[in-house]
Amino acid sequence: MGYNGIMAYQVLYRTYRPARFSEVIGQDYIVKTLINAIKNKKVAHAYLFAGPRGTGKTSVAKLFAKAINCQDFREEPCDSCANCRAYLEGNHPDIIELDAASNNGVDDVREIIDQVPYAPLLGKYKVYIIDEVHMLSTAAFNALLKTLEEPPAHVIFILATTDPQKVIPTVLSRCQRYNFSKISTYEIGKRMEEILNKEKIPYDKKAVEELARMAEGGMRDALSLLEQCLSYDPNEVKLEDVENIFGLTSVSEEVDLYLKVHDEKISDVIEKIRRMYVRGSDTKRLAVDLLDIVKDALIYSDEGKERLLVRISELEAQKILNAVSRQELFEDAQDLEDLISRERQSQNFLTYLELCLIKMSGSKKSEEKVPVKKVKETPMVEVEEIKQEKEKEEEKEEVDPGIQVVDPDMDFLVSVLLNANKDLKIADQIVYNKLDLYAYDPDKRKFYQLLIGTELFASGKDVMIVCGNKTQADNINTRSTNEELYRFLNKEFGIDKMVYAIDGSRKAELIERYKRVPKEQRNRPVYVEKYKIDEKKEMGPEEKLKDLFGDMVKVEE
């Protein structure tokens, strides 16, 4: 059914809900594990699917329920047996769904429990899918607990939630847990393009990229945004329409705004921001976009690689670097990051954004601008070729004595390498590849920025070694940053490992040292003292304001 259908129309995210495992995007390891469980006849009695909204939890739960009852399952359900046909028709008697958001009382759960002892009517298993399970009342959880402890062999529970920390621990401990991650912007964009091609609707690639970015890792959200655009113009998806519908600002306009901040024309900046606000621009999204622009400029300033740019073009990066120093870029990134991380606490975000830009304008340094390479056929860009000399000078600069740096010696790194293995690296690389999902997360973006451009060099039981340039290595090995990175990986992915960084020269030395170690001395245990996991005290309103704007804002006693 095409988009232009009138009778019995379904919204896009329902029309294009995955019908086969191969159509699920962004959750490859989960899908593969579930398929293997069915093929090897090792299906558990209870599963917990946890993750952000729109990442495929309910869709995978339904596919799994269909697959375990399929009479001729291989890599996919056959779609032709009696069980598959009943599922496709929406009337399979042994697949029962409960929305705990609206049916969360003990009586609702008892109604399920009363039916559990009875054998399946058609399939091999009775499958109960409980969506938003964290919404169940305490009494309902306790009623469900007994059945989860000793379920009949023919019953399988699949619990789905966006808030797993609200599920009581006794229920969590009885489930196989699968964490659904946010879907990458690239995968979301690719899927939307497939849908638009199938619907034969012309589209602007930049418009699709913008929608994918706005979805923030949720495929369902992306298709809802696309639906909104098609409601405005069912014949084409244009970037101009996307910007107007969702109050976005063009990249060129954002770059111009950022340059005005560093042109000492703050009155022009404020006027421009307020004009954007009046016409409906999303100021919170604008702050995120400005941070992306700064990030792109910093990435380009290192080696001038155009392929690494995401938000801006090579010419725009050069234009920024000719006007803004590298130090200013780092300071602006910190100011914008602090602003975005406090977004939920800011009722009047426009005022906070204006104050942040005023602060950025008033914190310029007289530091020499970073030279960048000259692009062919662009005579307006005239840059001196002194990048190598600049880097040598930076290396000679003394480290701020107030900053503690974790500087693992070569013997320790060699011992880590001796205990590393390929399987551990593959497992950690899967997590490493998911870091781009945090590119637009206000609270966790800094970890994405910290590791982007680095590579995972080696993984041991307690340590990961990553490789980047000297600046990246020094940033990662700074004690406070190193501790934050450990906490982030532990909380988000359950990885209980320290992360140490090396640059190219230390990498070459490390490899040479490793080659000289006799085989009989390898696989010696490595002792690593890890950081304790605790929660930081929440700052009060006055402390937050001072932390954000320093001495610029006077707090009344």
N, C-alpha and C positions, 0 to 999 in steps of 0.2 A: 504494500500500500504506500503510495507516494505521499509527500507532504500536502499536496493539494487536494487530497481526498476529503470529501465532505461527510459522507455517512460513516458512522461508527469510528470517528477519528480518534486516534490515540496519540498522546504526547510522545515526543521523540525518545525520551529516556525509557519509556515502556515499549515502544515499537522496536527499539534497538537494544533491549535488555539481552545480555548474552544467552544464547540458546544452546551453546556447546562450550566445553571447557576451552577449546582453542580460541574462542571469542572473548575470553576474560583477559583484560589487559592490566599489566602492572603488578600482578600477584603470581608470578610464574612458579616460585618455589612452593607456594601453598597448593596450587592446582596440581603440580607434579606429585606432591606428597599424598594428596587425597586420592589421586588416580592409582598410585602404587598401593595404597591401603586397600582399595577395592580389589585390585588384581591379585594381591597376595593374601586376600581374605583376612586382613588384620584391622577391621573396622572397629573403632572404639565405641563405647556406649554413650559418651557425652563429649560434645565439642563446644568450645567457646570461640566465636569469631569476633575479634575486637579491632576497632580502628575508626578513623574519621568517617564522616558521612560521605556517601556517594562513592565509596571505594570498592564496592562489590560484595559486601558481606552477605546480604540477603540473596543476591543473585547466585553466588556460589553455594549457599546453603540449599537453595532449591535445586540447582544442578546436581549437587551431591545426593540429595534425597532421591532424585530421579535415577541417578546412576546406580546406586546401591540396590535398587529394586529392578533394574533392567535385567531381562532374562538372557541377553546376549551382549553383555558389556565387554568391550575391548579397551581401546583408548578413549572412546566416547560412547554414550548411550546409543542404542541402535535406532531409536525413534520409530520402530515398527512393531515391537512386541506389545502385548496387552497393557503392561504397566506403563510403558512409554506413551502409548496412545492416550491412556487415561490421564496421565500427567499433562500432555499437550492440550487435551480438551478441558483441563482445569477441574476435573472431578475425581482425582485419585482418592479413594477412601482411606488410604493408609498414610497420606502426607497431610498433616494437620498443622496449620499456622495459627499463632496467637500473637496479637500485637499488645505487648505489655504496657505500652503507653496509655492505652485506653481500657485494658482489661488486666488490672494489676492487683486485684484483691485475692484473698485466700480462697474465696468461692470459685473464682475463675480457674485457679490452679487445681483445686480439688476436682473440678469437672474433668480435667485432663487425667488426673491420677486415677479416677474411678474407671477410666477406659483402658488404662495401661495393661491390666492383666489379660485382656482379651487378645486373641491371636489376630494377625493381619487378615484382612478380607481378600486382598488380591496379591499384594507383594510379599517379599521375603521379610521386610521390616516395617514396623510402624514408626514413622519419623515425625517427631514433634519439633517444629521450628518456632522458637520464642524470640520475637524481635524486640529490641530495646529492653532487654531483660533486666537492666539496672533499675527500671521503673517499678519492679515488683515491690510490694510492701514486705516488711520484715516477716510478717506472719506467712505471706505467700512463699517467700524464700524457704522458710523453715518447713513448710508443707511439701515443697519440691525436694528438699534435701534428702528425705528418707528414700524417695524413689530413685534419686541419683546414686545413693549408696548401694542399693541392691536392685537394679532394674532387671526386668525379664530379658532373656536373650534376644527377643524379637523387637526390642524397643531401643531407639536411638534418639537422643536429644541434641539439638543444635541451638545453642544460645548465641544471639547476636547483640552487640552493644557498642555504643560510641563512648561509653564511660565505664570501663572495666573496674576502676577503683571503687565504684559503688556496689559492685557485686560482692556478697559476703565471702570471706576467705574459705569457708567450708564448702561452698559451691565451686569456687575457683579450683580448689585442690582436687576436685573429682572430674575435671574436664581436661581434655587436650586443648591447649590454647594456641590459636593462630592469630598473629598480629598483622592485620591488613595495613599496608603503608599507603601514603599518599601517592597518587599516580603522577609521573613526571609530565611536565608541560609538553615535552616533545610527543609523548605517547597520546596525550589527550588531543593535541592538535592533529596528529596523524589520524586518529579515530574520527574526528569531526570531518576531516577532509574526505575520508572514505564514505561517510554518510551523505555528505553533500554531493559527491560524485554519483552515488547510487540514486539520489533523489534528482540528479541532473539540474542542480542549482548552481549557477556561477558564483564564485567567491573570490574575495581578495585574500591572498595568503596572509598578509599582515593583519587583516581583521580576525582571521582564525587564530593566529598566534596570540593576539590580544585577548580573545575570549578564553583561550587555554590558560593564559597567565592569570586571568581574573578568577578562574575556577579554583585555584589554590589546591590542586591535587584531587579534586572530586569530579569524577566523570559525569555523575548525575547533574551536578551543578553546571558543568560545562554545557550539557545538552539543554538544560533549562535556559541558560543564557542565549544559546543559539536559537532556541524556540522563540524567545522574546524578539530577537532580531528578525526572524522570519515572519513574525506577526506584523512587524513594522513594514517590511518589504519582502514578500514571499518569492520574489523573482531573482534576488541577488543579495549577497552578504558583502557589504562595503565597509571599509575602515571608517569612513566619515560617519556612517550610521551608527557604528559601534560606539564611537567617541561621543556622539550626540545623545544616544539612548542612555548610556551609563555614566555620563558626565566625566569622560576622560579627556586628557589633554594630549595633543600631538607631541611626538618626540622633539621635533624642531622647536616647538614652543617651550618645552621644558628645558632644553639646552639653553635657549635664549634667556629664560628666567634665571637659570643657575649662573650664567655669565654676568648677568646684571648684578647679582649679589657680590661678585668680585670686581665690579666696575665702580664701586662706591656710589651706586645709584639706588640706595635702599628705598627712597621714596617711589621710584619707578617700580621697584619690586613689589612694594605693598599695593600700589595701584593695580598692577598686573594681577596679583593674587586675588584681590577683591573683585576684579572684573571676571576672573575665572569662577569665583565663588557664586557671583550673581547669576551667571549663565548656567549654573548647575554642576560645575566641576566638583569631583570628589577630592577634598583636600587630603584625606588620609591616603588615598591611592597616589596622589601627587607626591606626598612625602616618600612613599615607597619607591616611586619612579625616580625621584631625585637621588635616592640612595643607590639605585641600580646604575644610574648615569655615572656617579662618582666611582662606583666599583669598576665599571667598564674602563673608565679613564685610568684608574690605577693599574688594572691588568695590562692595558695597552702601553702604559709608561714603562713597563719592565722590559719587554722584548719587541713591542710593536707588532704583535700578531693579530691580524684582523679577524681571523677565524674564531678567536676567543670572545669577540664582542657579542653581546646579546641585545642590549637596548639601543645603542647608538652606532653610527657608521664610523669608518676610519677617519673621514674628514672631520666629523664632529669631535672625535676623540682628540685629534690634533689641535683643533680649535680650542678645546678646553685646556690642554697641556701647555699651549702657548700663553695662556692667560692665568693659569692657576698652578702653584707649585705642588710638588708631591706631598710636602708636609701639610699644606693647606687641605689637600684632598683627604689625607688621613684624619685630620681634625674635623672636617665637614662630615665624613663618614660616621665618626663617633657621635657628633651632635645629632645627626639625623637618626642614627640607630637609637640613641637615648630617647629622642622624641617619639619614635614609633613604638618603642617598648612600653611607653606610658600611655598609649592611645586609649586603652580601655578606661583609664582613670580621668580622661580629659573630656569634660562635657562640651567645652567650646574649643574644638581642636584648631579652628582657624586662628584664634589668638595665640595659641601655643606655637603653631607653625610660623606665624609672623615673628614672634619673639626669637625662635630658633634661627630664622634667616637673618635677623638683625644681629644676633650673636655671631653667626658665620661671617657676616660682612665686617664686623668690628674686630675680628681675630686674625687679620691677615699678617703674614710674616713677610719680611723682606728677602726671604730665601730665593736663591736663584731658581728659575723655572727649569723643569726637566726637559732636556732636548729629546725630540722624537725624530724618527726617520722621515724623509721627504718622499711623498708619494708622487709617482710619475704623473705628468700632465696637470700638476697643481702648483703653479709658480707662486701663488699667493702664500704658500707655506714655506717660510724660510727659517730653518732651524740649524744651529751649530752642532757639529758632530763631536760632542764632548761627553757622551754617555759613559764610556769606559772610565774616563778620568773621574767623573762624578762618583761612580761606584767604588773606585779605589779610595777616594776621600772618605766615603761613608764607612768603609771597612776600618779606616784608621781612627774614626771617632771613638772616644771612650764611651763605655756603657754607663748609663745613668746609675750611680751607686744606689739609688732608691729602688731599682728594679732587680729582683732576684731572678737569676736564670738557672734553670735545671740544665746542667751541661754534662751529660753522661760521658765518661771517658771511653777510650777506644777498647780497652779490655772488656768493659761491661757490654758494649755493643757487640763485640765478637762473641761473647758468651750467649747473648740473646740470639744471635744468628745461628749459633751451634744448636740451639734448642728449637729453632723455627722449623716448620715443615709446610709442605704444599697444601695439605688439607685445611690447616688453620688459616692460611692466606686466602684460599678460595672462599671460606666462610666469611672472613672479614671483608673481602673484596665486595661481596654481595651487599653488605652494609655500607661500605665506602661508596658504592655506586648509587645509593639512595640519598646521598647528602644534598643533591640538587633539589630534592623535595622541600628543603628548608630555605630555599633561596628567597621566598617571599613571606616567611614566617617571622613576624615582628620580634618574637622572643628568642628565636634560635638561629636567625640569619647570620649572626656573627661566626657561628661554627662552620657554616657553609663557606663564608668568605675566608675564614682562616685556612681551610684545607683545599679550596679550589686551586687547581694548577699543580698540586702536589700529587705524588704517586705512592701507593702502598708498596713498600720495598720488601718487608718481611714481617711475619706474624709468628709469635711464640705463644705459650700458654698464658703468660702474664703481661706481655709487652708487644706493641706494634711499633715498627720503625717506618716512618714516612720520609720521603725525599722531596725537597724543593730547593728554591734558591736560598741564599744566606739570610735574607730578610725574613722569609717565611719560617725558616728553621729557628731563628732567634725569637720570633713572635710565639711560635708553638712551645718553645722551651722556656719561655718566661713563666715563672712558678705560678703566678695567679692564673694565667691563661691555661697552663697545663692542668691545673686543678679543675678549672671550669670544664675543660674538654673531657676530662675523665668522668666528671659527674654527668655531663650531657650523654656520652656514649653509654654509661651505665643505666641511666634513666630511660633513654629512648630505645635502646637496643639490647639491654641486659648484658653488655660487654664489660667484664671486670678486668680491664687491661689499661696499663699506662701507655701513653703515646709519646715517643721521642722522635725528634726530627733531625735530619742531617742534610747537608747540602751536597752538591756534586763531588767536590773534592774529598769530603769525608767518606762518601759512598765508595769512591774508587779505592781509597785507603783501606776501608773496611773489607772490601772484597779481597784485596791482596792479603790482608792479615788472616782472613778466614782460610784462604788456600794453604797457608803455611801451618795450620793447626793439624797435628797428627790425628788420624781417625779415632784412635783409642781414647783421645781426650774429649771427644764430642759428646753431646747430650748430657753435659753436667747440669745439675739443677741451678736455676737462676733465682736469687732472692730479690724480690721487688717490694718495697714498702709503698702501699697504696694510700690514697687519701681517704679519710673518713667521710662517709656520706651523711650530711646533716643539712638542715634547712636554715637558710639565713632569715634573720629577723626582718619582718616587713617594716619599711620606713613609713613614718607618719606623713601627712600632707605637706607640712613645712619642710621636712627633710627632703621629700621628693622634689619640691620646687627648687630648693637650694642645690640639690644634686643635678637638676636639669639645667639651671641657668646661672649657677654660681653666685657671684657678688652682684650680678646685673639686677637682681630682684631683691628688694628689701622686704623682709618678712616682719610684719608688725608683731610686737610682743603681746 
